[in-house]
Amino acid sequence: MKIGFIGLGRMGIAISKNLINSGHSIVGWNRSPLSNADRSIPGLSLVDQPADVFQSDIVISMLADDAAVTEIFVDSMVLNCARPGCVHVNMATISVALARSLTALHASSEMIYIAAPVFGRTEIAEAAGLHILAAGDQNTIVKLDAVFASIGVRTWNLGAQPYKANALKIAGNFITASTIEAFGEAVALARSHGISAHETIDTLTQTVFTAPVHITYGSLIASRRYEPPAFTLKLGLKDVLLAIEAGKSVGLTMPFGDVLRDRHLSGIQEGDGNKDWASLAEVSIRSIENYASLDVNSADSGD
């Protein structure tokens, strides 16, 4: 099957390679030039504009944020050039509001829109180990089963309303951010009592916190391995803000969301924005240890 692909960054390339290895050919477009190695991947043909990609029966997109998705699929009116009956599978992590708008926009263009954000970092995508959160037309999701099976280990069908997949992805990423923050604080606490980060992380991830998110991010935090990034701190901030926004849209407050937002902003201001998301833990550790170094008892009492 010939599949169109828009957004050939680290995740997009990893997913495309697995599709190609499963016997599909890819017609791709990326906003920025690809490396020579990526341009020469067998089975990948590059085109000059997104409209050319939409001549495929299926188009998968993996873009960074709402702004990129809006620019490519809304502002450019590229959907008007799509092949009749084209299926657009959007794997980007976007806001619930934009997901609703895209659903209506595709319907007006007589296209089928499937939201399919994924859980999994680049290394998981390379190993075809993604978990896919799919929502949209149910018959189409069934037809996409073989495509999804070639890039992931399980597809979670969340029903006919695409925005629900994005809401759950945002909730999941909120928990990931919370986990990184908690690990950072735990490391600072343990280190203040003479226990190294490696000892702390190794013990915790082999006893009570054994989920993949704990092991993956715990390892990065213990070794302070934040470059090259699989998912940047800036993108983490984007997802935390999406969670706060999604809550506000239905009258919910996200108290810990404000903490995470401020931690992300501090890290970005300190120059860590393009480091791996795990570097959020360093922000927490610095904040806690800097506070602990203050001799609060000697402060002027004002008497």
C-alpha positions in Angstrom: 0.0 0.0 0.0 1.2 3.5 -0.8 0.9 5.7 2.3 1.4 9.5 2.5 3.3 10.8 5.5 3.6 14.4 6.6 6.1 15.2 9.4 9.4 13.2 9.0 11.1 14.2 12.2 12.6 11.6 14.5 9.3 9.9 15.3 8.0 10.2 11.7 11.1 8.6 10.2 11.0 5.8 12.8 7.3 5.1 12.0 7.9 5.3 8.2 10.7 2.8 8.3 8.5 0.3 10.1 5.7 0.9 7.5 8.2 0.3 4.7 9.6 -2.8 6.4 6.0 -4.1 6.5 5.7 -3.8 2.7 4.3 -0.3 2.3 5.8 2.5 0.3 5.8 6.1 1.6 5.2 9.3 -0.1 6.5 11.9 2.3 6.9 15.6 3.0 8.6 17.5 5.8 8.7 21.2 6.6 12.5 21.2 6.9 15.1 19.5 4.7 16.0 15.9 5.7 19.4 14.5 6.2 21.0 12.6 3.3 20.6 9.4 5.1 16.9 9.9 5.6 16.4 11.1 2.1 17.9 7.9 0.7 15.7 5.5 2.7 14.5 2.7 0.3 10.8 2.9 -0.2 10.5 6.6 0.8 9.7 9.1 -2.0 9.8 12.8 -1.2 7.4 15.4 -2.7 7.6 19.1 -2.8 4.3 20.0 -1.2 1.7 18.5 1.2 -1.0 18.5 -1.5 1.0 15.8 -3.3 0.9 13.6 -0.3 -2.9 13.8 -0.2 -3.2 11.9 -3.4 -2.6 8.8 -1.3 -5.5 6.7 0.0 -4.1 7.1 3.6 -2.1 10.0 5.0 -0.4 9.8 8.3 0.8 13.0 10.0 3.2 13.5 12.9 3.7 17.2 13.6 5.0 19.0 16.7 2.1 21.1 18.0 -1.2 22.9 17.3 0.6 25.7 15.4 2.2 23.3 12.9 -1.0 21.3 12.4 -3.0 24.4 11.9 -0.5 25.8 9.4 -0.4 22.7 7.3 -4.0 21.4 7.4 -6.1 24.5 8.1 -4.4 27.7 6.8 -3.1 26.2 3.6 -6.5 24.6 2.7 -4.5 21.6 1.5 -7.5 19.3 2.3 -9.3 20.8 -0.7 -6.7 19.1 -2.8 -7.1 15.6 -1.2 -8.1 12.6 -3.2 -11.8 11.8 -2.6 -12.3 9.4 0.3 -8.8 10.0 1.6 -8.2 8.9 5.2 -6.1 11.3 7.4 -4.6 9.7 10.4 -3.3 12.4 12.7 -0.7 11.1 15.3 0.2 14.5 16.6 -0.5 15.4 20.3 -2.8 18.4 19.8 -5.4 20.2 21.9 -8.9 18.9 22.3 -10.3 22.1 20.8 -8.2 21.7 17.6 -9.2 18.0 17.4 -12.8 19.0 17.3 -12.2 21.6 14.7 -10.2 19.2 12.5 -13.0 16.6 12.7 -15.5 19.1 11.3 -13.1 20.4 8.7 -12.4 17.0 7.3 -16.1 16.1 7.3 -16.8 19.2 5.2 -14.0 18.1 2.8 -15.6 14.6 2.6 -12.5 13.1 4.2 -12.2 10.6 7.0 -10.4 11.9 10.0 -8.8 9.5 12.6 -7.0 10.8 15.7 -4.2 8.4 16.6 -1.7 9.9 19.0 0.8 7.4 20.4 2.5 6.6 23.7 6.2 5.9 23.2 9.5 7.7 22.7 11.6 7.5 19.6 13.4 4.3 20.6 10.0 2.7 21.2 8.8 3.9 17.8 12.0 2.4 16.2 11.2 -1.0 17.8 7.5 -0.8 16.5 6.5 -0.8 20.2 4.1 2.1 20.2 0.7 2.1 21.9 -1.8 3.8 19.6 -4.9 5.7 20.9 -7.3 5.6 18.0 -10.7 7.3 17.7 -12.9 8.1 14.7 -14.9 6.2 12.2 -15.0 2.6 13.5 -15.0 0.8 10.2 -11.9 2.8 9.1 -10.1 1.9 12.3 -10.7 -1.7 11.7 -9.3 -1.3 8.1 -6.3 0.4 9.6 -5.5 -2.5 11.9 -2.7 -3.9 9.7 -1.1 -0.5 9.4 -1.2 0.1 13.1 0.1 -3.4 13.8 3.2 -2.7 11.8 4.2 0.3 14.0 2.8 -0.6 17.4 2.1 -3.4 19.9 -1.5 -2.4 20.6 -4.3 -0.1 19.3 -6.6 1.2 21.9 -10.0 2.0 20.3 -11.5 5.0 22.0 -14.7 5.3 20.0 -16.1 7.4 17.2 -15.2 10.9 18.5 -11.6 11.7 17.6 -11.0 14.3 20.3 -11.2 11.6 23.0 -7.9 10.1 21.8 -6.3 13.5 22.2 -7.8 14.0 25.6 -6.4 10.7 26.9 -3.0 11.3 25.3 -2.8 14.7 27.1 -3.8 13.0 30.4 -1.1 10.4 29.9 1.6 13.0 29.2 0.5 14.9 32.2 1.2 11.9 34.3 4.6 11.5 32.7 5.5 15.1 33.5 4.3 14.5 37.1 6.5 11.4 37.3 9.6 13.2 36.2 8.9 16.0 38.7 8.4 13.4 41.5 11.6 11.6 40.7 13.5 14.8 40.7 12.2 15.7 44.2 12.9 12.1 45.4 16.5 12.2 44.2 17.1 15.5 45.9 15.6 14.2 49.1 17.6 11.0 49.1 20.8 12.8 48.1 20.5 15.1 51.0 20.8 12.0 53.2 23.9 10.6 51.4 22.1 8.4 48.8 23.2 8.7 45.2 20.8 9.3 42.3 21.8 5.9 40.9 21.0 4.1 44.2 17.7 5.9 44.5 16.6 5.2 40.9 17.8 1.6 40.8 16.0 0.8 44.1 12.8 2.5 43.2 12.5 1.2 39.7 13.2 -2.4 40.8 10.7 -2.4 43.6 7.6 -0.3 43.7 7.9 1.8 40.5 8.5 -0.7 37.7 6.4 0.8 34.9 8.2 1.7 31.6 7.8 5.4 32.3 9.6 5.0 35.6 12.4 2.8 34.2 12.9 5.0 31.1 12.9 8.4 32.7 14.5 7.1 35.9 17.5 5.8 34.0 17.9 9.1 32.1 17.7 11.1 35.4 20.2 8.9 37.3 22.8 9.1 34.5 21.9 12.8 33.7 21.6 11.8 30.1 19.6 14.5 28.5 21.2 14.8 25.1 20.4 14.0 22.4 16.7 14.4 23.2 14.0 12.0 22.2 11.4 14.5 23.4 12.4 18.0 24.5 11.5 20.0 27.5 9.8 22.6 25.3 7.5 19.9 23.9 6.8 18.8 27.5 5.7 22.3 28.3 3.4 22.3 25.3 1.7 19.1 26.6 1.4 20.5 30.2 -0.3 23.6 28.8 -2.6 21.4 26.7 -3.6 19.6 29.9 -4.3 22.9 31.8 -6.3 24.2 28.8 -8.3 20.9 28.5 -9.2 21.2 32.1 -10.3 24.8 31.9 -12.5 24.1 28.9 -14.7 21.9 31.1 -14.4 23.9 34.3 -11.7 21.9 35.9 -8.6 23.2 37.7 -5.3 21.4 37.5 -3.4 22.5 40.7 -0.3 20.4 40.0 -0.4 21.6 36.4 0.6 25.1 37.6 3.6 23.6 39.4 4.7 21.6 36.3 4.2 24.7 34.1 6.4 26.8 36.3 9.1 24.0 36.5 9.1 23.7 32.7 9.4 27.5 32.3 12.3 27.6 34.7 14.1 24.9 32.9 13.7 26.6 29.5 14.8 29.9 31.0 17.9 28.2 32.3 18.8 26.9 28.9 17.4 23.3 29.0 14.5 23.8 26.6 16.1 21.6 23.8 17.3 18.9 26.2 15.4 15.7 26.9 12.1 16.0 28.9 13.8 14.1 31.6 15.9 17.2 32.4 12.8 18.6 34.1 14.1 16.6 37.1 17.2 18.7 37.2 15.0 21.8 37.6 13.4 20.3 40.6 16.7 19.1 42.1 18.3 22.6 41.6 15.3 24.3 43.1 15.1 22.1 46.2 18.9 22.0 46.8 19.2 25.8 46.4 16.4 26.3 48.9 18.1 23.9 51.3 21.3 25.8 51.1 19.7 29.0 52.4 20.3 29.6 56.1 16.7 30.5 56.8 17.2 30.5 60.5 19.7 33.4 60.3 17.4 35.7 58.4 16.7 39.1 59.8 13.7 38.8 62.1 12.9 42.5 61.7 13.2 43.3 65.4 
